[in-house]
Amino acid sequence: MSVVTQVPLQVALNLIPAHTWYADRSGALTFINERCADYLGLALDHPLRSGIEPGSTWDCHIEFLHPDDHEEARTAWSRCNKSGSADEVTFRVRSAKGGYRWFLSRAEPRLAGDGTLLGWFGINLDIEEQKQSEFYLAEGQRLARAGSWAFTAAGFEYWSAGLFRIHGLEPGRKAPDIPQYLALVHPDDRDFVADVIQKMLADRCAFDFKKRIVRPDGVIRHIRCVATPMADRGDFERFVGIELDVTEHEELTGTLRKSEEEFRQIVDLAPQHVGVMGPKGERLYANRTSLDYLGVSLDEWLREPLGFFIHPDDRERLKAFQDLLSNSRSHELELRLLKRDGSYRWFLARYSPLRDDRGQLIRWYVACTDIDDRKRAEYTLQRENFALREEIDKASMFKEIVGDSPALKLVLSRVSKVAASDSTVLILGETGTGKELVARAVHRQSRRSSKAFVVVNCAAIPRDLVTSELFGHEKGAFTGATQRRLGRFELADGGTIFLDEVGELLPDIQVALLRVLQEREFERVGGREPIPVNARVIAATNRDLNKAVADGSFREDLFYRLNVFPVDMPPLRERREDIPLLAQYFIDRFSANAGKKFERVNEQTLQRLQSYPWPGNVRELQNVIERSVIVCGAEEFTIDDSWLSAVPAAKNRLALSSTIVAHEKTIIEEALRDCNGRVYGPSGAATRLGLPRSTLESKIRALRIDKRRFRQ
């Protein structure tokens, strides 16, 4: 090459952003551009940098290549020299640092006007990243036992190394034509695969199918073929696809299918109803016993809505139950299933979850056990128990209310009538007449008897805590409210609440109680949300509420809400014929507790008991009997007459009676004066008067007595 030609050519080659070179017509390398020389690490004065012909041989460049690529590169370069035509080859070139990178080397002949070969131009393109991608793709295909291909109407254009390995062939061979490809397919699948090829070429649409191949060693493998058409500017060019070796998967599927068939045969023989459902409750399978019971086939069972086979009264329960399946724990449900003859039988359905190795729910197994005979026996037993309870209740509903006087019988008759309703009951009567016993009798005979009976003594609750006691409070509602507390009304929900001494409620509490009776809801102290309540209210008082309404100490509207069904308890002096029965009842009760036994009751004692006015009513009688049992040591029961003083002295024990209402305030004040203003305790006015502390406190408030002025 002349200098005139050489210099501009070298300048041009140095400007190209790739490894370029020039060789003489023998193929000997005479020049490489700066980029290539720098990569090889050639000295700055190296002849190849300047284009000085070093007299090298045609294959002198081989020394720069990876040893494994020498033979292929020498063969390709020899082929170019002999043919005088362009060619290309890939090889790895060593860098100045000793590493190797992949290059695609392309050689073009430089011809004279008459076609004489003058030399060679070449360019080496760095394809390291492409080779890395091909490597990882090939490795991925090898690990996945997959191979890729390209296919046109003329046949296969390309087969990857992985695809050759799948078929048991040596990689690097030419891709087979269609007859050769079909020869690799299992004889039983060839017609099917040939039809698929014709169809895909005709329809030019994606496909996915499975076939079997026979490898040269006679091994049969199951192959899945997936492909999609490729187009250039809308025109179909070729199919590209992948083949996956799914032999193990197919064998496992076959094993599972066989196991499932064996499982179904075993389950079909079971006398129990068995079903299989998906993780969301979708039906998958029911055994023969179940289908025979329902009178349907498996397809019909899968097609019909599940509710079709469930008793109408159980469908809502089943729907609510299925919402529980999301927590993947075992569950049980009793329900009725439709039989083929149109009847229903009770079953216990047990749901058992099946999870995979990661703990994910994959199946529900449902076993239904026929419990119809048991349910019928339970129903019969319930009816018998109900009838027996009615008989027992008739005999024992008033077992704690002793007596058979006409006055008491009238009260019990009214109790029996109102008990079956949910009406509010107001029990009126003096202290000690047994108002709470009557309230319990009403509850025991009501529909709420199996629920709570909550007692609230309105007079015994401190004023500041009445609201919290009745309606509860939220955490932090007031100082000391360290946690939420349910009130008495909330505890009585579904049952009965008994408001004793209701006449002692303060006006602000009366307003809150009125709202509960009207709206059937309340709010906890410190709460904002209304809480519905379904509790029957029974109230009791020893006060004259009509008078309390008149003097403004009790709300009129609340009185009418409570006074739906009034029950007046007669004082003991109006039912004297019951005193012998009551006395014997208390004697038996307390003597048993004390380990004593009395043969008889003294006649004079019995007459004295019947003649005494009993201002404290049954409670006072009970206290006298209990005291007498303790001190009496003879076989004959007697009492100390001093305990029954008709008009007790103020220095000893004062008695209150409804017959001296006009003197109540004077008597209480005298007792307070003698006790220095003390209400309770052994030396308190309550003990002197024979009254409970709560009752005396309520009377002091009602009569507006300032007990502080009696303190010394």
C-alpha positions in Angstrom: 0.0 0.0 0.0 1.4 3.4 -1.0 2.1 6.1 1.6 -0.4 8.4 -0.1 -3.1 5.8 0.5 -1.8 4.4 3.8 -1.8 7.6 5.9 -5.4 8.7 5.2 -6.6 5.1 5.7 -4.9 4.9 9.1 -6.4 8.2 10.2 -9.9 7.0 9.1 -9.5 3.7 11.0 -8.4 5.5 14.1 -11.6 7.6 14.1 -13.8 4.5 14.1 -15.0 3.7 17.7 -14.2 0.0 17.4 -11.2 -2.2 17.0 -10.2 -1.9 13.3 -7.3 -3.4 11.4 -5.7 -3.9 8.0 -4.0 -7.0 6.5 -2.1 -7.5 3.3 -3.4 -9.9 0.6 -1.6 -12.9 2.2 -3.6 -12.2 5.4 -0.7 -11.0 7.4 -1.7 -8.2 9.9 0.0 -4.9 9.0 -2.0 -2.2 11.0 -4.4 -1.9 14.0 -6.0 1.3 15.1 -5.2 3.0 18.4 -8.2 1.7 20.2 -7.3 -1.9 19.4 -3.5 -1.4 20.1 -4.4 0.2 23.5 -6.6 -2.8 24.4 -3.8 -5.2 23.5 -1.3 -3.1 25.4 1.1 -2.7 22.4 4.0 -0.3 22.8 3.7 3.1 21.3 6.4 2.4 18.8 5.1 -1.0 17.9 5.1 -1.5 14.0 1.4 -2.4 14.0 0.5 1.0 15.3 2.2 2.8 12.4 1.4 0.3 9.6 5.0 -0.8 9.1 4.9 -4.2 7.5 6.8 -6.4 9.9 6.9 -9.4 7.6 4.6 -11.4 9.8 2.8 -14.6 8.7 -0.8 -14.7 7.7 -1.9 -16.1 11.2 0.3 -13.9 13.4 -2.8 -12.4 15.1 -3.7 -15.8 16.6 -1.3 -15.2 19.5 -3.6 -12.5 20.8 -6.6 -14.9 21.1 -7.7 -17.3 23.8 -6.1 -20.7 23.3 -9.4 -22.5 23.0 -10.3 -20.2 20.0 -7.1 -20.7 18.0 -8.2 -23.5 15.8 -11.6 -22.0 14.9 -10.0 -18.6 14.2 -7.2 -20.1 12.0 -9.8 -22.1 10.1 -12.0 -19.1 9.4 -9.1 -16.9 8.4 -7.7 -19.6 6.1 -11.2 -19.9 4.5 -11.2 -16.2 3.8 -7.8 -16.2 2.2 -8.6 -19.1 -0.1 -12.0 -17.8 -1.1 -11.2 -14.1 -1.2 -14.6 -13.4 0.1 -15.9 -11.8 3.3 -16.4 -13.9 6.5 -16.8 -13.5 10.2 -15.9 -15.4 13.4 -16.2 -14.9 17.1 -13.3 -15.3 19.5 -11.9 -14.1 22.8 -9.1 -11.5 22.7 -6.6 -11.0 25.5 -6.4 -7.5 27.0 -3.3 -5.7 28.3 -4.3 -6.8 31.8 -4.5 -10.4 30.8 -8.2 -10.8 30.7 -10.3 -11.8 27.8 -13.4 -10.4 26.1 -15.5 -11.7 23.3 -15.4 -10.0 19.9 -17.1 -10.6 16.6 -14.5 -10.2 13.9 -15.6 -9.4 10.4 -13.2 -9.3 7.4 -13.9 -7.6 4.0 -11.6 -8.0 0.9 -10.0 -4.8 -0.6 -10.1 -5.4 -4.4 -8.5 -3.6 -7.3 -10.5 -2.3 -10.2 -9.9 -5.6 -12.0 -10.9 -7.7 -9.0 -7.4 -8.4 -7.9 -7.2 -8.9 -4.1 -5.1 -6.1 -2.6 -5.6 -6.8 1.1 -8.1 -7.0 3.9 -10.1 -4.5 6.0 -11.5 -5.8 9.4 -13.5 -4.7 12.4 -13.8 -6.4 15.8 -17.0 -5.6 17.7 -17.1 -6.1 21.4 -19.9 -8.7 22.1 -18.9 -9.6 25.7 -22.3 -8.5 27.2 -24.1 -10.4 24.5 -22.0 -13.5 25.2 -22.7 -13.2 28.9 -26.5 -13.0 28.2 -26.3 -16.0 25.9 -24.3 -17.9 28.6 -26.9 -17.1 31.3 -29.7 -17.9 29.0 -28.1 -21.2 28.1 -27.3 -22.0 31.7 -30.9 -21.1 32.7 -32.2 -23.4 30.0 -29.9 -26.1 31.1 -31.0 -25.8 34.7 -34.6 -25.6 33.8 -34.2 -28.4 31.2 -35.5 -26.0 28.5 -34.5 -25.0 25.0 -35.4 -22.3 22.6 -36.0 -22.4 18.9 -37.1 -20.3 15.9 -39.3 -21.7 13.2 -40.6 -20.6 9.7 -42.6 -22.3 7.0 -39.3 -23.6 5.7 -38.5 -25.3 8.9 -36.4 -24.6 12.0 -33.9 -21.7 11.8 -32.4 -22.2 15.2 -32.1 -24.7 18.0 -30.4 -23.8 21.3 -27.8 -26.0 22.9 -30.4 -26.7 25.6 -32.9 -28.0 23.1 -30.3 -30.5 21.6 -29.5 -31.7 25.1 -33.3 -32.3 25.9 -33.5 -34.5 22.8 -30.2 -36.4 23.7 -28.3 -34.8 20.8 -24.9 -33.2 20.7 -25.2 -29.4 20.8 -23.8 -27.4 17.8 -25.5 -29.5 15.1 -27.7 -27.9 12.5 -31.3 -27.5 13.5 -33.4 -30.3 12.1 -35.9 -29.9 9.3 -39.6 -30.9 9.8 -39.3 -34.6 8.9 -36.2 -34.9 11.1 -38.1 -33.1 13.9 -41.1 -35.4 13.6 -38.8 -38.4 13.7 -37.8 -37.4 17.2 -41.4 -37.4 18.4 -42.9 -40.5 20.0 -44.7 -42.5 17.2 -48.1 -42.2 19.0 -47.8 -38.4 19.0 -46.4 -37.8 15.5 -49.8 -37.3 13.7 -50.9 -34.9 16.5 -47.7 -32.8 16.3 -47.8 -32.7 12.5 -51.4 -31.4 12.7 -50.3 -28.8 15.2 -47.5 -27.6 12.9 -49.9 -27.3 10.0 -52.4 -25.4 12.1 -49.9 -23.0 13.6 -48.6 -22.1 10.1 -52.1 -21.6 8.9 -53.5 -19.6 11.8 -50.2 -17.9 12.8 -51.3 -17.8 16.5 -49.7 -18.7 19.7 -49.9 -22.3 20.9 -49.1 -24.5 23.9 -49.2 -28.3 23.8 -47.5 -31.4 25.2 -45.9 -34.2 23.4 -43.5 -37.1 24.0 -40.1 -37.6 22.4 -37.9 -40.7 22.2 -34.2 -40.0 22.7 -31.5 -42.0 20.9 -31.0 -44.1 24.1 -34.7 -45.1 24.0 -35.7 -42.9 27.0 -39.1 -41.3 26.6 -39.5 -37.7 27.9 -42.5 -35.5 28.2 -42.1 -32.1 26.5 -44.2 -29.0 26.7 -44.0 -26.7 23.7 -44.9 -23.0 24.0 -44.6 -20.5 21.1 -45.8 -17.2 19.8 -45.6 -15.6 16.3 -43.3 -12.7 15.6 -44.0 -10.0 13.0 -42.1 -7.2 11.4 -44.3 -4.2 10.6 -47.3 -6.4 10.7 -46.0 -9.1 8.4 -45.5 -12.5 9.9 -41.8 -13.6 10.0 -41.4 -16.6 12.3 -42.4 -18.4 15.4 -40.2 -18.3 18.5 -40.7 -20.7 21.2 -39.4 -22.8 24.0 -39.6 -26.5 24.9 -39.6 -27.6 28.6 -38.8 -31.1 29.8 -41.8 -31.7 32.2 -41.2 -35.5 32.5 -40.9 -35.4 36.3 -43.9 -33.1 36.6 -46.0 -35.4 34.4 -44.9 -38.5 36.3 -45.7 -36.8 39.7 -49.1 -35.7 38.3 -49.8 -39.2 37.2 -48.8 -40.5 40.6 -51.0 -37.9 42.3 -53.8 -38.7 40.0 -53.5 -42.3 40.8 -53.3 -41.6 44.5 -56.3 -39.3 44.2 -58.3 -42.0 42.4 -57.3 -44.5 45.2 -58.3 -41.9 47.8 -61.7 -41.4 46.2 -62.3 -45.2 46.0 -61.5 -45.5 49.7 -63.6 -42.4 50.6 -66.4 -43.6 48.5 -66.5 -46.8 50.6 -66.7 -44.8 53.9 -70.2 -44.8 55.4 -69.6 -41.2 56.5 -70.4 -38.1 54.4 -67.1 -36.6 53.1 -66.4 -33.6 51.0 -63.4 -31.6 49.8 -63.4 -27.9 49.4 -61.0 -25.2 48.3 -59.4 -22.7 50.6 -62.3 -20.2 50.1 -65.0 -22.9 50.5 -65.4 -23.7 46.9 -66.7 -27.3 46.4 -64.4 -29.8 44.7 -65.5 -33.3 45.6 -68.1 -35.3 47.5 -68.0 -39.0 48.2 -70.5 -41.6 47.0 -72.2 -41.8 50.4 -73.0 -38.1 50.3 -74.2 -38.1 46.7 -76.4 -41.1 47.3 -77.9 -39.4 50.3 -78.6 -36.2 48.3 -79.7 -38.1 45.2 -77.5 -36.2 42.8 -74.4 -36.8 40.7 -71.1 -35.1 41.4 -71.6 -32.7 38.5 -75.1 -31.8 39.7 -73.7 -31.3 43.3 -71.0 -28.9 41.9 -73.5 -27.1 39.8 -76.4 -26.5 42.3 -76.1 -23.7 44.8 -74.9 -25.0 48.2 -78.0 -23.5 49.9 -80.2 -25.8 47.8 -79.2 -28.8 50.0 -79.4 -26.9 53.4 -82.5 -26.5 55.5 -83.9 -22.9 55.0 -83.6 -22.2 58.7 -79.9 -23.1 58.7 -78.8 -21.2 55.6 -78.0 -17.9 57.4 -76.0 -19.8 60.1 -74.0 -21.6 57.3 -73.3 -18.3 55.6 -72.1 -16.8 58.9 -70.1 -19.9 59.5 -68.3 -19.8 56.2 -67.0 -16.4 57.1 -65.0 -18.1 59.8 -63.1 -20.3 57.3 -60.6 -17.5 56.7 -58.8 -18.2 59.9 -58.0 -21.7 58.8 -58.7 -23.4 62.1 -60.9 -26.5 62.6 -64.6 -25.7 63.0 -67.8 -27.6 63.7 -71.4 -26.8 62.7 -74.7 -28.6 63.2 -77.1 -28.3 60.3 -79.8 -30.1 58.5 -79.2 -31.6 55.0 -81.8 -32.4 52.4 -82.3 -36.1 51.7 -83.3 -37.5 48.3 -86.8 -38.2 49.6 -87.4 -34.5 50.5 -86.8 -35.0 54.3 -84.1 -33.4 56.4 -81.7 -35.0 58.8 -79.3 -33.4 61.3 -75.6 -33.6 60.7 -72.4 -32.5 62.6 -70.1 -31.0 60.0 -66.4 -31.0 61.0 -64.1 -28.8 58.9 -60.4 -29.7 59.0 -57.8 -27.6 57.1 -54.9 -28.9 55.0 -51.9 -26.7 54.6 -48.8 -26.9 52.4 -45.2 -26.8 53.6 -45.3 -23.0 53.9 -48.4 -23.2 56.1 -50.7 -21.9 53.3 -54.3 -23.3 53.4 -54.9 -25.4 50.3 -57.9 -27.6 51.1 -60.8 -28.1 53.5 -61.8 -31.7 54.3 -65.4 -31.9 55.6 -66.8 -34.9 57.4 -70.5 -34.9 58.2 -71.8 -37.3 60.9 -75.5 -38.1 61.1 -76.7 -36.9 64.5 -80.4 -36.9 63.7 -81.2 -39.5 66.3 -79.3 -37.6 69.0 -81.0 -34.3 68.1 -84.4 -36.0 68.3 -83.5 -37.5 71.6 -82.3 -34.0 72.8 -85.5 -32.4 71.6 -87.6 -35.0 73.4 -85.5 -34.6 76.6 -85.9 -30.8 76.3 -89.7 -31.1 76.1 -89.7 -33.5 79.1 -87.4 -31.2 81.0 -89.6 -28.2 80.2 -92.7 -30.0 81.4 -90.8 -31.2 84.5 -89.6 -27.7 85.2 -93.1 -26.3 84.9 -94.2 -28.8 87.5 -91.3 -28.1 89.7 -91.7 -24.3 89.3 -95.4 -24.6 90.2 -94.4 -26.3 93.3 -91.3 -24.3 94.2 -91.8 -20.9 92.6 -92.7 -19.5 96.1 -90.7 -21.9 98.2 -89.1 -19.0 100.0 -92.4 -17.2 100.5 -94.0 -19.0 103.4 -97.7 -18.7 104.2 -101.2 -19.4 103.0 -103.2 -16.4 104.2 -105.7 -14.9 101.8 -103.6 -11.7 101.6 -100.5 -13.5 100.6 -102.4 -15.7 98.1 -103.7 -12.6 96.4 -100.1 -11.3 96.0 -98.8 -14.6 94.6 -101.7 -14.8 92.2 -100.8 -11.4 90.8 -97.1 -12.5 90.6 -98.1 -15.5 88.5 -100.0 -13.4 86.1 -97.4 -10.7 85.5 -94.3 -13.0 85.5 -94.9 -14.2 81.9 -94.9 -10.7 80.5 -92.0 -8.2 80.3 -94.0 -5.5 82.1 -92.3 -3.3 84.7 -93.4 -4.3 88.2 -93.4 -2.0 91.3 -93.5 -3.8 94.6 -94.8 -1.6 97.5 -94.6 -2.5 101.2 -93.1 -1.9 104.5 -89.5 -2.8 105.4 -89.1 -6.5 106.0 -92.2 -7.8 104.1 -90.2 -9.8 101.5 -90.2 -7.5 98.5 -87.0 -9.0 97.1 -88.4 -12.5 97.4 -91.4 -11.5 95.3 -89.1 -9.9 92.7 -87.1 -13.2 92.5 -90.3 -15.1 92.1 -91.4 -12.9 89.2 -88.0 -13.4 87.5 -88.0 -17.2 88.2 -91.3 -17.6 86.4 -90.4 -15.3 83.4 -88.9 -16.1 80.0 -85.7 -14.5 81.4 -85.3 -17.1 84.2 -82.1 -18.5 82.6 -80.5 -15.1 82.5 -79.1 -12.8 85.2 -81.1 -11.4 88.2 -79.2 -8.3 89.3 -80.0 -6.6 92.6 -79.3 -2.9 93.2 -80.0 -1.3 96.6 -80.4 2.3 95.6 -80.2 3.5 99.2 -76.9 1.8 99.9 -74.9 3.2 97.0 -72.9 6.4 97.8 -74.3 9.4 96.1 -71.2 10.1 93.9 -71.1 6.5 92.6 -74.8 5.9 91.8 -74.5 6.7 88.1 -71.3 4.6 87.7 -72.9 1.7 89.6 -76.0 1.7 87.4 -74.6 2.5 84.0 -70.9 1.7 84.3 -67.9 3.9 83.3 -65.2 4.1 80.7 -61.5 4.0 81.6 -60.4 7.5 82.7 -63.9 8.8 83.2 -63.0 10.1 86.6 -60.2 9.8 89.2 -59.7 6.1 90.1 -61.4 4.8 86.9 -58.4 2.7 85.8 -60.4 0.4 83.6 -63.8 0.1 82.0 -66.5 -1.2 84.3 -69.8 -2.6 83.3 -72.8 -1.1 85.1 -75.7 -3.1 86.7 -78.0 -2.5 83.7 -75.4 -3.9 81.3 -74.9 -6.9 83.5 -78.7 -7.5 83.5 -79.0 -7.4 79.7 -81.4 -10.2 78.7 -82.4 -10.8 82.3 -84.0 -8.8 85.2 -82.7 -5.9 87.2 -84.3 -5.3 90.7 -84.1 -1.7 91.9 -84.7 -1.9 95.7 -85.4 1.3 97.7 -86.0 3.1 94.3 -87.7 5.9 96.2 -84.3 7.0 97.6 -82.8 7.9 94.2 -81.7 11.4 93.7 -83.4 13.6 91.1 -80.6 13.5 88.6 -80.4 9.7 88.8 -84.2 9.6 88.4 -83.8 11.4 85.0 -81.2 8.9 83.8 -83.4 6.0 84.9 -86.4 7.5 83.1 -84.4 7.6 79.9 -83.4 3.9 80.2 -87.1 3.0 80.7 -88.2 5.1 77.7 -85.4 4.6 75.2 -84.0 1.2 76.4 -80.5 2.6 76.1 -77.9 4.4 78.2 -74.4 5.8 78.1 -71.5 4.8 80.4 -70.0 7.6 82.5 -67.3 9.1 80.2 -68.8 7.3 77.2 -70.3 8.8 74.0 -72.0 5.8 72.3 -75.5 4.8 73.4 -75.6 1.2 74.6 -78.9 -0.7 74.0 -80.2 -2.8 76.9 -82.9 -5.4 77.1 -83.6 -5.8 80.8 -86.8 -6.2 82.7 -87.1 -3.7 85.5 -88.6 -4.6 88.9 -88.6 -1.8 91.5 -89.4 -1.8 95.1 -89.9 0.8 97.8 -91.3 1.2 101.4 -92.0 4.9 100.7 -95.4 6.4 99.8 -94.5 7.4 96.2 -97.7 9.3 95.7 -96.8 11.5 98.6 -93.2 11.8 97.3 -94.5 12.9 93.9 -96.7 15.4 95.6 -93.9 16.9 97.6 -91.6 16.9 94.6 -89.0 14.5 95.8 -89.9 11.9 93.2 -90.6 12.5 89.5 -94.1 12.0 88.4 -93.2 10.7 84.9 -90.8 8.1 86.5 -93.5 7.0 88.9 -95.9 6.3 86.1 -93.1 4.4 84.2 -92.5 2.2 87.2 -96.1 1.8 88.3 -97.1 -0.4 85.3 -98.0 -3.3 87.5 -98.1 -2.6 91.2 -97.9 -5.3 93.8 -98.7 -4.4 97.4 -97.0 -6.6 100.0 -99.2 -6.9 103.1 -97.4 -6.3 106.5 -97.1 -9.3 108.8 -99.7 -8.0 111.2 -102.3 -8.3 108.3 -101.4 -12.0 107.8 -101.1 -13.3 111.4 -102.3 -16.7 110.3 -99.0 -17.1 108.5 -96.9 -16.5 111.7 -97.0 -20.1 112.9 -95.8 -21.3 109.5 -93.1 -18.7 109.3 -92.0 -19.4 112.9 -91.7 -23.1 112.2 -89.8 -22.4 108.9 -87.3 -20.2 110.7 -86.9 -22.6 113.6 -86.2 -25.5 111.3 -83.8 -23.4 109.3 -81.7 -21.9 112.1 -81.8 -25.0 114.4 -80.3 -27.1 111.5 -77.5 -24.6 111.1 -76.9 -24.6 114.9 -77.0 -28.3 115.2 -80.0 -28.2 117.5 -83.4 -29.9 117.5 -86.6 -28.7 119.1 -89.4 -31.1 119.8 -92.1 -28.4 120.1 -92.8 -24.7 120.3 -94.1 -23.3 123.6 -97.8 -22.5 123.3 -97.5 -19.2 125.2 -94.6 -18.3 122.9 -96.7 -19.0 119.8 -99.6 -16.9 121.1 -97.1 -14.1 121.9 -95.7 -14.2 118.4 -99.2 -13.9 116.9 -100.3 -11.0 119.1 -97.2 -8.9 118.6 -97.6 -6.2 115.9 -94.2 -6.8 114.2 -93.3 -3.3 113.0 -90.2 -4.9 111.4 -92.4 -7.5 109.7 -91.0 -10.9 108.5 -87.4 -9.7 108.9 -87.9 -8.8 112.5 -89.6 -12.2 113.1 -86.6 -13.9 111.5 -84.2 -12.0 113.7 -86.1 -12.9 116.9 -86.3 -16.6 115.9 -82.6 -16.7 115.1 -81.7 -15.0 118.4 -83.9 -17.4 120.3 -82.5 -20.5 118.6 -79.0 -19.4 119.7 -79.9 -18.9 123.4 -82.5 -21.6 123.8 -81.1 -24.8 125.4 -84.3 -26.8 126.1 -86.1 -29.2 123.8 -89.1 -26.7 123.8 -88.6 -23.6 121.8 -89.3 -20.4 123.7 -88.5 -16.7 123.3 -87.7 -13.9 125.7 -90.8 -11.7 126.1 -88.6 -8.6 126.6 -87.7 -8.9 122.9 -91.3 -8.3 122.0 -92.0 -5.1 123.9 -95.1 -3.5 122.3 -94.0 0.1 123.1 -90.1 0.1 123.6 -88.6 2.8 125.7 -86.5 5.4 124.0 -83.6 4.4 126.2 -83.8 0.8 125.1 -85.1 0.2 121.6 -87.4 2.3 119.6 -89.8 0.7 117.0 -91.1 2.3 113.9 -94.5 1.3 112.6 -96.6 2.6 109.8 -99.4 3.2 112.3 -97.4 6.1 113.9 -96.2 7.8 110.7 -97.0 11.2 112.2 -94.4 10.5 115.0 -91.7 9.1 112.8 -89.6 12.2 112.8 -89.8 12.6 116.5 -88.9 9.0 117.2 -85.9 9.1 114.8 -84.7 12.4 116.2 -84.9 11.0 119.8 -82.9 7.9 118.8 -80.3 10.1 117.2 -80.1 12.3 120.2 -79.6 9.2 122.5 -77.0 7.9 120.1 -75.2 11.2 119.8 -76.0 11.4 116.1 -74.5 8.0 115.3 -76.6 6.1 112.6 -75.0 2.7 112.5 -73.0 0.4 114.7 -73.9 -1.4 117.9 -74.7 1.9 119.6 -76.3 3.5 116.6 -79.8 4.7 116.0 -80.4 2.0 113.4 -79.8 -0.8 115.9 -82.0 1.0 118.5 -84.8 1.3 116.0 -84.4 -2.3 114.6 -84.0 -0.9 111.1 -81.4 -1.5 108.4 -78.9 1.3 108.1 -79.9 2.0 104.5 -83.6 2.3 105.4 -82.9 4.7 108.3 -80.6 6.8 106.1 -83.3 7.1 103.5 -85.9 8.1 106.1 -83.5 10.7 107.5 -83.2 12.2 104.0 -86.9 12.0 103.3 -87.8 13.6 106.6 -85.0 16.2 106.2 -83.4 15.5 109.5 -80.0 17.1 110.1 -78.2 14.3 112.1 -75.2 16.5 112.6 -77.0 18.6 115.2 -77.3 15.6 117.5 -73.5 15.0 117.6 -71.7 15.9 120.8 
